[in-house]
């Protein structure tokens, strides 16, 4: 088939099935174009995007300012590696550290890379600053976490599908229940070798679990009292998604290590970062960590533009207001529904829980029907459907989508 020949959805799916590894289970929709809150398939059908590439496209598909910055830089200088300086990286480093209130940033490419980077920084700080004996540092994590799928990260995952037959696993992690401050206190005080606490301010992949109010504040206080680093994974919850620039800002918490990715580039380019103050970040010396592409000029230009868009268009305020509207409208329907038990979330990161077990296909079938009606979403954990539209969505568009969702759910009422 000629690369210029237009293919059908069936042909595109067949190609991926034959030549690609089967490490994803996508909905049978083949997308070829995106603008703002909308995407189109190869046949020209238009959809609302209510996944936003797992919150990477907070600024909307193909935002002209972000794409423009990428194109301009791509025509000038794309990559030098870190063997040399370039005229974009330092500008970006100053911008992003000022933006989030940190001394230093270590730039990487993907969210999982950024998590791995934070774990390395935490361990090195533990040995060189806290005085933990080498190779004995432990990092506390939460059950049902999702921080990526590298070998180290799946070592402390509960997801057996992601873990099974990928061992041996990396040691050095203690798992505790999420949103359980007593369990955290017990774990932190159980040993002098605790280096850090890695947590998602909202567990997105687990089903948009929002912790109890005050949990993050108390967790940070426990970390401070015991000289333990508070590590916030805001890859999915950051960059205005939850109605604040960071989800930890709902409780005025400043992490010791902040992990960012996804929307840091507006979905235009792989960009991630770990931010920290000098006392933590300065443990990293030349040759101890890096990436050929980390901090490349295109990434730097794109990330600045992506953050400028969030600030200029007040996407955090839009997410806060429309997220509340979304939950209010869904709750009106849920009050008399037999198919949905609840809606939960913050800002425009929300999920509904379907009245069925995790092994059922009801949530999947609902998402297939939603796609038929022009709205794209995906289940997580079997019976939970996550809704996370681009933050540029308008009130009119949101209410239109609420109508699509409710009308679809009615088709499945018992």
Secondary structure, 3 states (H helix, E strand, C coil): CCCCCCCCHHHHHHHHHHHCCCCCCCCCCCEEEEEECEEEECCCCEEEECCHHHHCCCCCECCHHHHHHHHHHHCCCCCCCCCCCCCCHHHHHHHHHHHHCCCEEEEECCHHHHHHHHHHHHHHHHHHHHCCCCCCCEEEEECCCCCCCCHHHHCCCCCHHHHCCCCCCCCCEEEECCCCHHHHHHHHCCCCCEEEEEECCEECCCCCEECCCCHHHHHHHHHHHCCCEEEEECCCCCCCCCCCCCHHHHHCCCCCEEEECHHHHCCCCCCEEEEECHHHHCCCCCCCCCCCCCCCHHHHHHHHHHHHHHHHCCHHHHHHHHHHHHHHHHHHHHCCCCCEEEEEEECCEEEEEECCCCCCCHHHHHHHHHHHCCEECEEECCCEEEECCCCCCCHHHHHHHHHHHHHHHHCCCC
